[in-house]
Amino acid sequence: MPKLILVPVPIGNLGDITLRALETLKAADLVFSEDTRTTGKLLKHYDIQAKLVPFHAHNEHRMLAKALELISSSDTAVLVSDAGTPAVSDPGFLLVRACIEAGIETETLPGPTAFVPALVNSGLPSDRFCFEGFLPHKKGRQKRLTELAGETRTMVFYESPHRLLKTLGQFAEHFGPERRVSVSREISKLHEETVRGTLTEAEAHFAAEGVKGEFVVTVEGAAG
């Protein structure tokens, strides 16, 4: 029976990949890849030969039918993103849903994802939290921030370097400047850093030190 396996890959340090993920990639007939160049480097590092098929945010809608055809004609197909777990703020959801609707078995391996270490390392409550991923860039952004102002659970966001200062400033405006925050960047990479403090302090830190890398922003929930 055909099967699609979602395989998490390292978010930084290549040593973070699991043995099971390596075994699955080695056994795969084809690998759907967000960026074949990035995945190609990973596979080359571990001496894995696999057929790579581009599957990313810009082609996933038009590729669905073809992807299902390829999966149906293979024994084991794998989906990976550039980093972390597929479908978590990355392509994957549409393909998983389409496979389920088509009666194709799916499986997701446990493995790296950026928000978990950032949340645990933040020092903020992690027993109850909400994962927001990337906020809308324009349409719906202000509405979402207003809705989240009263959220009592710890909130976790992804953010790009060129929007970080804007986002921290908007958080301070909507949540209050003294709300606690933990900003993690370049998790598991050489220049990994976590900055904790108030939203005002975090914004000042990155305004002075510069903004480089990929970020996970963990924000304290509102007082209950």
MDAnalysis code that builds the backbone (N, CA, C; Angstrom):
import MDAnalysis as mda
import numpy as np

u = mda.Universe.empty(672, n_residues=224, atom_resindex=np.repeat(np.arange(224), 3), trajectory=True)
u.add_TopologyAttr("name", ["N", "CA", "C"] * 224)
u.add_TopologyAttr("resid", np.arange(1, 225))
u.add_TopologyAttr("resname", ["MET", "PRO", "LYS", "LEU", "ILE", "LEU", "VAL", "PRO", "VAL", "PRO", "ILE", "GLY", "ASN", "LEU", "GLY", "ASP", "ILE", "THR", "LEU", "ARG", "ALA", "LEU", "GLU", "THR", "LEU", "LYS", "ALA", "ALA", "ASP", "LEU", "VAL", "PHE", "SER", "GLU", "ASP", "THR", "ARG", "THR", "THR", "GLY", "LYS", "LEU", "LEU", "LYS", "HIS", "TYR", "ASP", "ILE", "GLN", "ALA", "LYS", "LEU", "VAL", "PRO", "PHE", "HIS", "ALA", "HIS", "ASN", "GLU", "HIS", "ARG", "MET", "LEU", "ALA", "LYS", "ALA", "LEU", "GLU", "LEU", "ILE", "SER", "SER", "SER", "ASP", "THR", "ALA", "VAL", "LEU", "VAL", "SER", "ASP", "ALA", "GLY", "THR", "PRO", "ALA", "VAL", "SER", "ASP", "PRO", "GLY", "PHE", "LEU", "LEU", "VAL", "ARG", "ALA", "CYS", "ILE", "GLU", "ALA", "GLY", "ILE", "GLU", "THR", "GLU", "THR", "LEU", "PRO", "GLY", "PRO", "THR", "ALA", "PHE", "VAL", "PRO", "ALA", "LEU", "VAL", "ASN", "SER", "GLY", "LEU", "PRO", "SER", "ASP", "ARG", "PHE", "CYS", "PHE", "GLU", "GLY", "PHE", "LEU", "PRO", "HIS", "LYS", "LYS", "GLY", "ARG", "GLN", "LYS", "ARG", "LEU", "THR", "GLU", "LEU", "ALA", "GLY", "GLU", "THR", "ARG", "THR", "MET", "VAL", "PHE", "TYR", "GLU", "SER", "PRO", "HIS", "ARG", "LEU", "LEU", "LYS", "THR", "LEU", "GLY", "GLN", "PHE", "ALA", "GLU", "HIS", "PHE", "GLY", "PRO", "GLU", "ARG", "ARG", "VAL", "SER", "VAL", "SER", "ARG", "GLU", "ILE", "SER", "LYS", "LEU", "HIS", "GLU", "GLU", "THR", "VAL", "ARG", "GLY", "THR", "LEU", "THR", "GLU", "ALA", "GLU", "ALA", "HIS", "PHE", "ALA", "ALA", "GLU", "GLY", "VAL", "LYS", "GLY", "GLU", "PHE", "VAL", "VAL", "THR", "VAL", "GLU", "GLY", "ALA", "ALA", "GLY"])
u.atoms.positions = np.array([
    [0.846, -1.197, 0.000],
    [0.000, 0.000, 0.000],
    [0.883, 1.249, 0.000],
    [0.530, 2.265, -0.807],
    [1.316, 3.510, -0.809],
    [1.208, 4.215, 0.529],
    [2.223, 5.001, 0.829],
    [2.276, 5.668, 2.129],
    [3.073, 6.949, 2.016],
    [2.632, 7.989, 2.724],
    [3.383, 9.234, 2.826],
    [3.864, 9.394, 4.259],
    [5.167, 9.588, 4.418],
    [5.749, 9.784, 5.748],
    [6.304, 11.197, 5.846],
    [5.872, 11.956, 6.843],
    [6.408, 13.290, 7.101],
    [7.610, 13.149, 8.020],
    [8.746, 13.635, 7.564],
    [9.999, 13.455, 8.296],
    [10.551, 14.817, 8.742],
    [10.624, 15.072, 10.043],
    [11.257, 16.306, 10.531],
    [12.764, 16.266, 10.272],
    [13.319, 17.405, 9.897],
    [14.757, 17.514, 9.668],
    [15.323, 18.612, 10.574],
    [16.636, 18.628, 10.788],
    [17.225, 19.593, 11.725],
    [16.883, 21.046, 11.396],
    [16.737, 21.848, 12.443],
    [16.505, 23.276, 12.254],
    [17.821, 24.053, 12.261],
    [18.903, 23.365, 12.541],
    [20.220, 24.000, 12.548],
    [21.306, 22.952, 12.496],
    [21.679, 22.456, 13.646],
    [22.720, 21.441, 13.753],
    [22.270, 20.136, 13.089],
    [23.022, 19.675, 12.087],
    [22.638, 18.471, 11.356],
    [22.640, 17.234, 12.246],
    [23.334, 17.290, 13.373],
    [23.363, 16.172, 14.296],
    [22.056, 15.951, 15.027],
    [21.105, 16.887, 14.875],
    [19.821, 16.752, 15.559],
    [18.867, 15.797, 14.859],
    [19.219, 15.308, 13.686],
    [18.323, 14.393, 12.989],
    [18.280, 13.066, 13.736],
    [17.125, 12.397, 13.711],
    [17.003, 11.130, 14.430],
    [17.458, 9.962, 13.558],
    [17.808, 8.862, 14.219],
    [18.198, 7.663, 13.486],
    [17.035, 7.150, 12.628],
    [15.846, 7.253, 13.168],
    [14.665, 6.781, 12.431],
    [14.428, 7.632, 11.183],
    [14.650, 8.952, 11.306],
    [14.496, 9.820, 10.142],
    [15.487, 9.441, 9.048],
    [16.733, 9.157, 9.436],
    [17.751, 8.751, 8.462],
    [17.369, 7.434, 7.793],
    [16.900, 6.490, 8.574],
    [16.499, 5.200, 8.017],
    [15.347, 5.369, 7.025],
    [14.418, 6.258, 7.364],
    [13.260, 6.487, 6.494],
    [13.679, 7.153, 5.194],
    [14.563, 8.139, 5.284],
    [15.035, 8.816, 4.072],
    [15.809, 7.862, 3.170],
    [16.593, 6.993, 3.764],
    [17.363, 6.026, 2.971],
    [16.465, 5.039, 2.240],
    [15.323, 4.726, 2.841],
    [14.416, 3.735, 2.261],
    [13.383, 4.336, 1.317],
    [13.306, 5.666, 1.249],
    [12.245, 6.321, 0.480],
    [12.461, 6.192, -1.027],
    [11.361, 6.027, -1.748],
    [11.412, 6.030, -3.207],
    [11.568, 7.452, -3.745],
    [10.878, 8.381, -3.116],
    [10.993, 9.779, -3.504],
    [10.768, 10.667, -2.294],
    [11.332, 11.866, -2.374],
    [11.243, 12.826, -1.274],
    [10.687, 14.131, -1.814],
    [9.514, 14.534, -1.321],
    [8.966, 15.845, -1.639],
    [9.683, 16.875, -0.770],
    [10.256, 17.889, -1.412],
    [11.162, 18.806, -0.715],
    [10.747, 20.254, -0.932],
    [10.743, 21.033, 0.149],
    [10.423, 22.462, 0.054],
    [11.460, 23.186, -0.806],
    [12.720, 22.855, -0.632],
    [13.807, 23.403, -1.451],
    [14.792, 22.264, -1.714],
    [14.866, 21.817, -2.950],
    [15.701, 20.656, -3.267],
    [17.174, 20.921, -3.015],
    [17.591, 22.179, -3.090],
    [18.996, 22.497, -2.814],
    [19.314, 22.293, -1.334],
    [18.425, 22.773, -0.467],
    [18.626, 22.614, 0.975],
    [18.561, 21.140, 1.366],
    [17.548, 20.438, 0.883],
    [17.421, 19.015, 1.198],
    [18.578, 18.226, 0.599],
    [19.021, 18.638, -0.582],
    [20.139, 17.952, -1.225],
    [21.403, 17.999, -0.385],
    [21.650, 19.124, 0.277],
    [22.824, 19.242, 1.148],
    [22.722, 18.281, 2.335],
    [21.513, 18.174, 2.898],
    [21.303, 17.261, 4.020],
    [21.536, 15.817, 3.586],
    [20.947, 15.449, 2.463],
    [21.096, 14.071, 1.989],
    [22.548, 13.768, 1.631],
    [23.230, 14.703, 1.021],
    [24.639, 14.502, 0.676],
    [25.476, 14.311, 1.929],
    [25.178, 15.086, 2.980],
    [25.916, 14.989, 4.239],
    [25.834, 13.573, 4.811],
    [24.675, 12.935, 4.648],
    [24.476, 11.590, 5.193],
    [24.565, 10.506, 4.108],
    [25.066, 10.885, 2.924],
    [25.282, 9.941, 1.830],
    [24.004, 9.174, 1.491],
    [22.922, 9.932, 1.312],
    [21.632, 9.338, 0.972],
    [21.284, 9.694, -0.471],
    [20.950, 8.700, -1.250],
    [20.528, 8.898, -2.630],
    [19.004, 8.807, -2.683],
    [18.359, 9.856, -3.128],
    [16.900, 9.830, -3.211],
    [16.436, 10.778, -4.314],
    [15.339, 10.438, -4.930],
    [14.753, 11.307, -5.945],
    [14.017, 12.447, -5.248],
    [14.401, 13.679, -5.565],
    [13.791, 14.848, -4.949],
    [12.752, 15.460, -5.880],
    [11.600, 15.786, -5.317],
    [10.516, 16.416, -6.064],
    [10.164, 17.736, -5.379],
    [10.260, 18.884, -6.068],
    [9.929, 20.167, -5.441],
    [8.461, 20.220, -5.008],
    [8.236, 20.596, -3.773],
    [6.880, 20.766, -3.249],
    [6.939, 21.878, -2.218],
    [6.460, 23.055, -2.597],
    [6.626, 24.232, -1.737],
    [5.389, 25.126, -1.808],
    [5.430, 26.244, -1.102],
    [4.262, 27.112, -0.971],
    [3.787, 27.660, -2.313],
    [4.688, 27.761, -3.286],
    [4.329, 28.363, -4.570],
    [3.780, 27.360, -5.577],
    [3.917, 26.053, -5.304],
    [3.410, 25.076, -6.280],
    [2.522, 23.999, -5.668],
    [2.305, 24.033, -4.350],
    [1.615, 22.913, -3.707],
    [0.177, 22.729, -4.196],
    [-0.512, 23.813, -4.542],
    [-1.887, 23.673, -5.023],
    [-1.919, 22.961, -6.375],
    [-1.099, 23.417, -7.304],
    [-1.123, 22.812, -8.630],
    [-0.416, 21.457, -8.671],
    [0.388, 21.149, -7.642],
    [1.116, 19.885, -7.593],
    [0.347, 18.759, -6.910],
    [-0.782, 19.073, -6.272],
    [-1.471, 18.074, -5.447],
    [-1.813, 16.803, -6.230],
    [-2.447, 16.980, -7.386],
    [-2.869, 15.811, -8.161],
    [-1.666, 14.988, -8.587],
    [-0.615, 15.643, -9.057],
    [0.594, 14.944, -9.478],
    [1.255, 14.254, -8.292],
    [1.277, 14.941, -7.133],
    [1.886, 14.354, -5.932],
    [1.156, 13.075, -5.524],
    [-0.168, 13.112, -5.553],
    [-0.947, 11.914, -5.208],
    [-0.655, 10.774, -6.181],
    [-0.491, 11.113, -7.444],
    [-0.165, 10.105, -8.453],
    [1.195, 9.472, -8.172],
    [2.179, 10.318, -7.830],
    [3.519, 9.816, -7.527],
    [3.531, 8.953, -6.274],
    [2.804, 9.388, -5.245],
    [2.740, 8.619, -3.997],
    [2.070, 7.267, -4.243],
    [1.004, 7.272, -5.028],
    [0.262, 6.044, -5.300],
    [1.096, 5.015, -6.061],
    [2.074, 5.500, -6.843],
    [2.894, 4.584, -7.639],
    [4.213, 4.229, -6.959],
    [4.385, 4.660, -5.719],
    [5.616, 4.358, -4.978],
    [5.290, 3.514, -3.754],
    [6.318, 2.927, -3.173],
    [6.135, 2.169, -1.927],
    [6.143, 3.100, -0.719],
    [7.141, 3.995, -0.699],
    [7.254, 4.931, 0.420],
    [7.686, 6.292, -0.101],
    [6.832, 7.285, 0.120],
    [7.146, 8.663, -0.232],
    [7.326, 9.458, 1.051],
    [8.235, 10.416, 1.001],
    [8.558, 11.224, 2.180],
    [8.344, 12.696, 1.861],
    [7.868, 13.443, 2.844],
    [7.755, 14.896, 2.730],
    [8.639, 15.538, 3.779],
    [9.493, 16.470, 3.364],
    [10.320, 17.238, 4.300],
    [10.162, 18.722, 3.995],
    [10.410, 19.550, 4.993],
    [10.514, 20.993, 4.785],
    [11.993, 21.362, 4.864],
    [12.302, 22.634, 4.707],
    [13.700, 23.058, 4.794],
    [14.270, 22.797, 6.178],
    [13.436, 22.976, 7.197],
    [13.885, 22.812, 8.585],
    [12.686, 22.496, 9.459],
    [12.882, 21.599, 10.409],
    [11.822, 21.276, 11.343],
    [10.809, 20.295, 10.789],
    [9.597, 20.373, 11.310],
    [8.541, 19.427, 10.974],
    [7.649, 19.968, 9.870],
    [7.434, 19.216, 8.794],
    [6.549, 19.685, 7.724],
    [5.161, 20.022, 8.244],
    [4.538, 21.021, 7.604],
    [3.174, 21.471, 7.899],
    [3.080, 22.380, 9.121],
    [4.174, 22.570, 9.862],
    [4.177, 23.517, 10.973],
    [4.780, 24.823, 10.448],
    [3.905, 25.760, 10.040],
    [4.320, 27.003, 9.376],
    [5.144, 26.714, 8.115],
    [4.893, 25.586, 7.504],
    [5.555, 25.147, 6.274],
    [4.546, 24.360, 5.446],
    [4.829, 24.131, 4.155],
    [3.916, 23.315, 3.347],
    [3.764, 21.911, 3.917],
    [2.622, 21.324, 3.670],
    [2.393, 19.957, 4.128],
    [0.943, 19.647, 4.415],
    [0.226, 20.588, 4.986],
    [-1.168, 20.353, 5.378],
    [-2.017, 19.907, 4.192],
    [-1.907, 20.612, 3.059],
    [-2.736, 20.292, 1.902],
    [-2.480, 18.868, 1.412],
    [-1.207, 18.463, 1.398],
    [-0.861, 17.131, 0.910],
    [-1.355, 16.050, 1.874],
    [-1.207, 16.278, 3.166],
    [-1.693, 15.303, 4.151],
    [-3.206, 15.147, 4.021],
    [-3.917, 16.252, 3.941],
    [-5.376, 16.188, 3.805],
    [-5.784, 15.456, 2.533],
    [-5.082, 15.750, 1.426],
    [-5.406, 15.101, 0.160],
    [-5.148, 13.594, 0.227],
    [-4.069, 13.197, 0.894],
    [-3.778, 11.768, 1.049],
    [-4.863, 11.072, 1.860],
    [-5.264, 11.689, 2.945],
    [-6.307, 11.100, 3.800],
    [-7.603, 10.932, 3.012],
    [-7.970, 11.975, 2.231],
    [-9.195, 11.914, 1.433],
    [-9.106, 10.842, 0.352],
    [-7.875, 10.580, -0.132],
    [-7.676, 9.587, -1.186],
    [-7.458, 8.181, -0.627],
    [-7.471, 8.045, 0.691],
    [-7.279, 6.746, 1.304],
    [-5.835, 6.292, 1.358],
    [-4.912, 7.229, 1.230],
    [-3.476, 6.923, 1.305],
    [-3.019, 7.077, 2.751],
    [-2.317, 6.093, 3.262],
    [-1.853, 6.118, 4.644],
    [-0.817, 7.229, 4.840],
    [-0.890, 7.908, 5.980],
    [0.110, 8.917, 6.327],
    [0.690, 8.613, 7.705],
    [1.921, 9.047, 7.909],
    [2.599, 8.872, 9.191],
    [3.531, 10.060, 9.391],
    [3.618, 10.548, 10.606],
    [4.529, 11.650, 10.919],
    [5.501, 11.209, 12.007],
    [6.784, 11.318, 11.716],
    [7.797, 10.955, 12.701],
    [7.991, 12.093, 13.699],
    [8.320, 11.780, 14.953],
    [8.680, 12.828, 15.908],
    [10.058, 13.373, 15.575],
    [10.281, 14.624, 15.929],
    [11.596, 15.194, 15.640],
    [11.629, 16.695, 15.829],
    [12.644, 17.352, 15.281],
    [12.881, 18.769, 15.547],
    [11.739, 19.683, 15.101],
    [11.453, 20.674, 15.920],
    [10.594, 21.792, 15.556],
    [10.999, 22.954, 16.449],
    [11.063, 24.151, 15.895],
    [11.719, 25.267, 16.589],
    [10.986, 25.753, 17.835],
    [9.640, 25.707, 17.822],
    [8.943, 26.374, 18.920],
    [9.049, 25.632, 20.248],
    [9.263, 24.312, 20.223],
    [9.318, 23.564, 21.485],
    [10.531, 23.950, 22.336],
    [11.770, 23.911, 21.804],
    [12.893, 24.341, 22.644],
    [12.805, 25.801, 23.051],
    [12.268, 26.660, 22.172],
    [12.127, 28.077, 22.520],
    [11.155, 28.257, 23.680],
    [10.048, 27.552, 23.650],
    [9.058, 27.635, 24.727],
    [9.623, 27.116, 26.036],
    [10.238, 25.948, 26.003],
    [10.758, 25.339, 27.225],
    [11.869, 26.191, 27.826],
    [12.693, 26.800, 26.970],
    [13.830, 27.597, 27.430],
    [13.443, 29.009, 27.846],
    [12.188, 29.388, 27.611],
    [11.771, 30.771, 27.881],
    [11.633, 31.069, 29.366],
    [11.327, 30.035, 30.159],
    [11.056, 30.270, 31.565],
    [9.621, 30.714, 31.808],
    [8.824, 30.804, 30.742],
    [7.411, 31.149, 30.865],
    [6.590, 29.860, 30.967],
    [5.379, 29.924, 31.512],
    [4.583, 28.712, 31.680],
    [4.426, 27.945, 30.370],
    [4.707, 26.648, 30.411],
    [4.629, 25.837, 29.196],
    [3.618, 24.705, 29.310],
    [2.846, 24.698, 30.416],
    [1.831, 23.657, 30.574],
    [0.619, 23.929, 29.689],
    [0.347, 25.200, 29.434],
    [-0.726, 25.602, 28.525],
    [-0.190, 26.749, 27.677],
    [-0.277, 26.600, 26.374],
    [0.239, 27.647, 25.485],
    [-0.511, 27.604, 24.157],
    [-0.389, 28.667, 23.379],
    [-0.963, 28.666, 22.037],
    [0.138, 29.017, 21.037],
    [0.176, 28.269, 19.955],
    [1.159, 28.487, 18.908],
    [0.501, 29.290, 17.786],
    [1.032, 30.486, 17.515],
    [0.454, 31.363, 16.510],
    [1.226, 31.361, 15.195],
    [2.439, 30.818, 15.195],
    [3.229, 30.832, 13.966],
    [3.513, 32.259, 13.528],
    [3.455, 32.508, 12.230],
    [3.662, 33.857, 11.695],
    [2.347, 34.626, 11.723],
    [2.368, 35.832, 12.245],
    [1.194, 36.691, 12.192],
    [0.938, 37.116, 10.747],
    [-0.305, 37.466, 10.412],
    [-0.555, 38.026, 9.075],
    [0.325, 39.251, 8.852],
    [0.856, 39.390, 7.651],
    [1.752, 40.518, 7.387],
    [0.993, 41.845, 7.333],
    [-0.190, 41.830, 6.718],
    [-0.954, 43.068, 6.569],
    [-2.416, 42.852, 6.965],
    [-3.195, 42.284, 6.051],
    [-4.620, 42.104, 6.302],
    [-4.858, 41.196, 7.497],
    [-5.604, 41.682, 8.462],
    [-5.955, 40.900, 9.639],
    [-4.954, 40.969, 10.775],
    [-3.828, 41.658, 10.572],
    [-2.777, 41.692, 11.602],
    [-3.256, 42.421, 12.855],
    [-3.785, 43.639, 12.687],
    [-4.231, 44.417, 13.840],
    [-5.368, 43.716, 14.584],
    [-6.265, 43.110, 13.839],
    [-7.376, 42.395, 14.468],
    [-6.854, 41.236, 15.307],
    [-5.886, 40.498, 14.773],
    [-5.352, 39.350, 15.509],
    [-4.630, 39.803, 16.764],
    [-3.861, 40.877, 16.687],
    [-3.159, 41.398, 17.858],
    [-4.151, 41.830, 18.936],
    [-5.227, 42.462, 18.524],
    [-6.255, 42.884, 19.479],
    [-6.888, 41.674, 20.158],
    [-7.161, 40.631, 19.390],
    [-7.740, 39.409, 19.942],
    [-6.797, 38.732, 20.933],
    [-5.493, 38.772, 20.641],
    [-4.511, 38.090, 21.485],
    [-4.161, 38.871, 22.754],
    [-4.544, 40.133, 22.826],
    [-4.197, 40.958, 23.989],
    [-4.726, 40.363, 25.283],
    [-5.857, 39.658, 25.212],
    [-6.438, 39.070, 26.411],
    [-6.133, 37.597, 26.583],
    [-5.309, 37.021, 25.716],
    [-4.956, 35.599, 25.802],
    [-4.153, 35.341, 27.072],
    [-4.638, 34.419, 27.905],
    [-3.975, 34.170, 29.185],
    [-2.884, 33.095, 29.091],
    [-2.889, 32.316, 28.026],
    [-1.841, 31.304, 27.855],
    [-0.574, 31.930, 27.278],
    [0.550, 31.300, 27.501],
    [1.795, 31.707, 26.855],
    [1.602, 31.610, 25.347],
    [2.096, 32.611, 24.621],
    [1.930, 32.663, 23.165],
    [3.283, 32.494, 22.481],
    [3.300, 31.717, 21.406],
    [4.544, 31.452, 20.678],
    [4.373, 31.881, 19.228],
    [5.323, 32.666, 18.739],
    [5.275, 33.196, 17.384],
    [6.581, 32.912, 16.658],
    [6.504, 32.767, 15.339],
    [7.686, 32.778, 14.490],
    [7.811, 34.172, 13.882],
    [9.055, 34.608, 13.683],
    [9.241, 35.919, 13.054],
    [10.533, 35.966, 12.265],
    [10.499, 36.725, 11.180],
    [11.674, 36.904, 10.328],
    [12.478, 38.094, 10.831],
    [13.769, 38.176, 10.473],
    [14.609, 39.262, 10.995],
    [14.135, 40.659, 10.600],
    [13.615, 40.814, 9.385],
    [13.244, 42.171, 8.967],
    [11.914, 42.647, 9.560],
    [11.195, 41.767, 10.261],
    [9.950, 42.195, 10.908],
    [10.021, 42.148, 12.434],
    [11.124, 41.681, 12.990],
    [11.174, 41.460, 14.436],
    [10.918, 42.738, 15.232],
    [11.621, 43.809, 14.925],
    [11.468, 45.049, 15.709],
    [10.043, 45.591, 15.603],
    [9.479, 45.537, 14.405],
    [8.094, 45.984, 14.230],
    [7.150, 45.149, 15.086],
    [7.365, 43.846, 15.092],
    [6.493, 42.947, 15.847],
    [6.616, 43.186, 17.347],
    [7.847, 43.309, 17.850],
    [8.024, 43.570, 19.280],
    [7.368, 44.891, 19.683],
    [7.488, 45.900, 18.833],
    [6.848, 47.183, 19.101],
    [5.336, 47.075, 19.132],
    [4.770, 46.309, 18.222],
    [3.322, 46.125, 18.198],
    [2.843, 45.291, 19.383],
    [3.657, 44.310, 19.792],
    [3.318, 43.544, 20.992],
    [3.264, 44.470, 22.209],
    [4.250, 45.353, 22.334],
    [4.279, 46.286, 23.455],
    [3.050, 47.198, 23.437],
    [2.658, 47.607, 22.246],
    [1.498, 48.489, 22.096],
    [0.198, 47.784, 22.487],
    [0.047, 46.537, 22.070],
    [-1.214, 45.826, 22.295],
    [-1.241, 45.044, 23.614],
    [-0.097, 44.509, 24.038],
    [-0.051, 43.674, 25.239],
    [0.431, 44.439, 26.470],
    [1.067, 45.573, 26.263],
    [1.649, 46.339, 27.361],
    [3.164, 46.213, 27.353],
    [3.906, 47.311, 27.534],
    [5.371, 47.295, 27.425],
    [6.067, 46.446, 28.470],
    [5.391, 46.156, 29.598],
    [6.021, 45.395, 30.674],
    [5.746, 43.896, 30.589],
    [5.014, 43.488, 29.554],
    [4.740, 42.053, 29.380],
    [6.067, 41.326, 29.155],
    [6.242, 40.183, 29.810],
    [7.486, 39.418, 29.689],
    [7.571, 38.698, 28.350],
    [8.784, 38.591, 27.846],
    [8.996, 37.946, 26.559],
    [10.340, 37.223, 26.554],
    [10.441, 36.188, 25.766],
    [11.700, 35.492, 25.533],
    [11.867, 35.375, 24.017],
    [12.969, 35.906, 23.511],
    [13.228, 35.895, 22.069],
    [14.410, 34.976, 21.793],
    [14.149, 33.890, 21.081],
    [15.200, 32.921, 20.750],
    [15.532, 33.030, 19.272],
    [16.823, 33.039, 18.982],
    [17.221, 33.103, 17.573],
    [18.267, 32.038, 17.264],
    [18.243, 31.580, 16.023],
    [19.231, 30.625, 15.531],
    [19.331, 29.391, 16.437],
    [18.189, 28.827, 16.789],
    [18.153, 27.670, 17.693],
    [18.958, 26.514, 17.106],
    [19.837, 25.966, 17.925],
    [20.731, 24.840, 17.631],
    [21.841, 25.185, 16.645],
    [21.975, 26.464, 16.301],
    [23.044, 26.886, 15.392],
    [24.184, 27.525, 16.193],
    [25.237, 27.904, 15.498],
    [26.447, 28.414, 16.141],
    [26.181, 29.654, 16.985],
    [25.358, 30.556, 16.490],
    [25.117, 31.827, 17.191],
    [23.767, 31.837, 17.907],
    [23.379, 30.717, 18.461],
    [22.120, 30.639, 19.199],
    [22.121, 31.618, 20.365],
    [20.979, 32.269, 20.569],
    [20.873, 33.273, 21.636],
    [19.428, 33.341, 22.112],
    [19.236, 33.537, 23.412],
    [17.911, 33.777, 23.965],
    [17.971, 35.049, 24.806],
    [17.103, 35.988, 24.496],
    [17.027, 37.268, 25.216],
    [15.704, 37.318, 25.957],
    [15.760, 37.491, 27.276],
    [14.552, 37.520, 28.097],
    [14.426, 38.880, 28.767],
    [13.192, 39.293, 29.006],
    [12.950, 40.576, 29.670],
    [11.558, 41.062, 29.332],
    [11.339, 42.351, 29.428],
    [10.062, 42.917, 29.014],
    [10.096, 43.149, 27.507],
    [8.941, 43.387, 26.933],
    [8.888, 43.680, 25.506],
    [9.711, 44.918, 25.167],
    [9.664, 45.909, 26.021],
    [10.453, 47.125, 25.796],
    [11.940, 46.826, 25.828],
    [12.372, 46.017, 26.782],
    [13.794, 45.670, 26.901],
    [14.268, 44.846, 25.707],
    [13.436, 43.902, 25.261],
    [13.818, 43.069, 24.116],
    [13.922, 43.895, 22.847],
    [12.978, 44.796, 22.646],
    [13.024, 45.659, 21.465],
    [14.277, 46.536, 21.483],
    [14.616, 47.087, 22.646],
    [15.807, 47.922, 22.767],
    [17.080, 47.120, 22.509],
    [17.113, 45.885, 22.992],
    [18.291, 45.037, 22.798],
    [18.559, 44.800, 21.324],
    [17.544, 44.402, 20.597],
    [17.765, 44.079, 19.188],
    [17.911, 45.323, 18.322],
    [17.348, 46.439, 18.764],
    [17.572, 47.692, 18.047],
    [19.029, 48.112, 18.157],
    [19.646, 47.829, 19.306],
    [21.044, 48.210, 19.528],
    [22.021, 47.188, 18.946],
    [21.697, 45.900, 19.078],
    [22.631, 44.844, 18.674],
    [22.479, 44.417, 17.218],
    [21.362, 44.751, 16.607],
    [21.108, 44.306, 15.242],
    [20.270, 43.039, 15.240],
    [19.628, 42.789, 14.116],
    [18.714, 41.666, 14.004],
    [19.203, 40.731, 12.903],
    [19.627, 39.547, 13.295],
    [20.078, 38.544, 12.332],
    [19.551, 37.177, 12.737],
    [19.203, 36.357, 11.758],
    [18.777, 34.995, 12.043],
    [17.275, 34.824, 11.992],
    [16.832, 33.638, 12.341],
    [15.411, 33.314, 12.407],
    [14.988, 33.285, 13.878],
    [13.780, 33.762, 14.163],
    [13.377, 34.007, 15.544],
    [12.119, 33.257, 15.951],
    [12.113, 32.849, 17.240],
    [10.899, 32.376, 17.896],
    [10.671, 33.316, 19.069],
    [9.486, 33.928, 19.117],
    [9.163, 34.898, 20.157],
    [8.101, 34.295, 21.078],
    [8.437, 34.135, 22.338],
    [7.527, 33.539, 23.319],
    [7.091, 34.631, 24.284],
    [5.783, 34.876, 24.343],
    [5.238, 36.018, 25.100],
    [4.367, 35.534, 26.239],
    [4.558, 36.128, 27.390],
    [3.748, 35.845, 28.568],
    [2.277, 36.118, 28.297],
    [1.403, 35.268, 28.815],
    [-0.020, 35.494, 28.674],
    [-0.514, 36.620, 29.573],
    [-1.712, 37.117, 29.298],
    [-2.291, 38.165, 30.132],
    [-2.646, 37.617, 31.500],
    [-2.646, 38.480, 32.489],
    [-3.004, 38.072, 33.839],
    [-4.451, 37.599, 33.855],
    [-4.682, 36.442, 34.466],
    [-6.023, 35.880, 34.494],
    [-6.927, 36.565, 35.483],
])
